[in-house]
Amino acid sequence: MGEKTARTYSARPSELHPSWYLVDASGQTLGRLAANVARLLRGKHKAQFTPHLNSGDHVIVVNVKGLRVTGKKLTDKVYTSYTGYPGGLRTRAYGDMVKRHPTFPFRHAVEGMLQRSTLGHDQLKRLKIYAGEAHPHSAQRPVPIRFGPHGEVETIA
């Protein structure tokens, strides 16, 4: 009786202030980079992370054409879609998909790591992906970052 119990902190939407980050994807592995970017979009790197709010940041990923994949994924990894008609199963290898839509494999990988809900869709809207070096978000003054060996965010000075 009379004991004080610890209260769990839950952030309010007015307390959340998203930052803008710039990530250079050239030479990085597809899955590792996608996992780290998904963590930033979700907001799990922040102390005030709240699972039911969009507490993540905006992430700009440039040079997606320079992403690496390991093993035989270039030919063996297959993306499938279904047209809705009989016999309408379409398959495309990773190598062909990168030639046709260079940003699709990365967006697909990050999307698979987020929640399948309205919250996940809102978090995915904060992801901006560009195949080359140029991006139109310089007015937001994104902070260039890279990920350490254990996924920690390191600012590039």
Number of C-alpha atoms within 10 A of each C-alpha: 3 4 5 6 6 6 6 6 10 12 16 11 11 6 9 16 9 15 14 17 21 22 21 20 25 18 13 15 14 20 17 15 22 22 17 21 24 23 19 22 26 28 22 16 17 13 9 15 18 19 13 9 17 19 24 26 24 23 26 22 25 21 19 25 19 17 20 16 15 9 9 9 13 16 12 12 13 15 14 9 10 11 9 8 7 7 8 10 11 11 12 15 15 21 16 14 17 19 10 10 11 22 21 15 20 21 15 12 17 21 18 14 16 18 14 10 9 9 15 17 13 16 24 21 11 18 21 17 20 18 20 17 13 10 14 9 12 9 6 11 11 16 15 17 16 18 15 10 8 8 15 11 14 11 12 10 6
